[in-house]
């Protein structure tokens, strides 16, 4: 059986891209990290890393172990959180950064249910875009951020927990089938505009709406066709999906933080609970 500490050392080294950083994270020596990786290679009879000056690359076997290690570590973190939670009530602040639409369309009910379950947890919520979230994380105003991946937060640690697709939706009785309610940018907007251009539609108009949830509300009033991620449509009976033949991209929602290892017990427990629920 593989040593779980060795798996953790290997995972942290791969995630940070540095054996030295993995040593700092785990408060062990650089040689302990190297020994752990050699031990894994010996037990698995596989080469996991290609070493170069001051850096390394994963082999194909190393990539497999890295991906599976994340599953193992997340399982251990979840088990730890559940066991600790069974012995004592969590208390303290839950500081989150969210976009408006993610807050209304996905996390709002989850935050409410979690705080009802943990009566000594105090939620503190900040709303903003990707730039705002970056500032909140850097300043340590929030522990966790939640948002759709757009490549703007690459330097932070991330864990995906929801995947889906962008869709178009409108009121059943809407007569404005060629007026689109969209954000100002994004791969989904580019894909829609490209489709319309290819179809050579001349009567199409656009309104820029900086919130998917607000775009959905406007569409429900018959003011056009809203473009948003499919989770926004969940539970809404005032909208139907339209133009499903338009090829729109998928999305991935992730939790973002400075370091998952340094999260507060409340933030770790909330993240595990969101992924489970």
ABEGO torsion letter per residue (X at the ends): XBBAAAAAAAAAAAAAGBAAAAAAAAGBBAAAAAAAAAAAAAAAGBBABBBBBGBBBBBAAAAAAAAAAAAAAAAAAAAAAAAAAAABBBBEBBBBBBBAAAAAAAAAAAAAAAAAABAABBBBBBBBBAAAAAAAAAAGABABBBBBBAGAAAABBBBBABBBBBBBBBBAABABAABBBBBABEAAAAAAAAAAAAAGBAABBBBBBABAAAAAAAAAAGAEBBBBBAAAABGBAABBBBGAABBBBBBBBBBBBABAAABBAAAAAAAAAAAAX
